[in-house]
Amino acid sequence: MEVKVEDIIKNVKEWVRNIQKQYSGILQLGGITEKDKVYRVEFTCKNCMIEVMVDEPDWAPYRNVSCLIVALVNDIPEVVYSWYDSDEDNISDILEQLNRSIIVATNYEE
């Protein structure tokens, strides 16, 4: 069964609300962009920032979801972790990977 981007966005928005509550003292919401079939959220924590993008890209290394963790490495911004969904991922898989990404980010040391 094909997963619709609208359903992914709905579930990721709920995930964001839950993450904000669960990690309220650790993560700060940096910003949310929401347009037709595009949802982007940014969190910052002590040593890095997390960006989650849900969209329907014309070309990208992912189907609908991209998660990047960026940190300063020797004072230069660098992607230190990335995850991209694929055609095989369902909503549960996506949310599980986003949860793993949050754990990576909150445990990231410079």
Beta strands, then each sheet from edge to edge (+ up, - down):
strand 1: 28-35
strand 2: 38-44
strand 3: 49-54
strand 4: 65-73
strand 5: 76-84
sheet 1: 1+ 2- 3+ 4- 5+
end
